[in-house]
Amino acid sequence: MAKWTPKHEAPEPLEGPVVATITGGTIVWFVLFLAQLPFYGWYADHDRTWWLWTCLAGGGLGLIGVWYVRRRDAAIKRAAAGRAMPTVIPFNE
């Protein structure tokens, strides 16, 4: 079997509204949890309570993700501002 080699370079990663995307996904997980909560008895009878806990875990991990991407975006903006700021050399006569 021949070794696979890429024929072209990988594209640059896409940057988009990461915070909004993660926040939206987190909201969806919590909404799914709340929508299934009234049917807990049915899920318990059919041994499917893991569906609820999966949604709750997704929401909880989403909160960690929101925290992470907000800090990441702030760090990227700080780094960009540091590069854009000109260096001032004091002039003493």
PyMOL commands that set and color helices and strands:
alter all, ss='L'
color gray80, all
select helices_A, chain A and resi 18-45+50-84
alter helices_A, ss='H'
color red, helices_A
deselect
rebuild
show_as cartoon
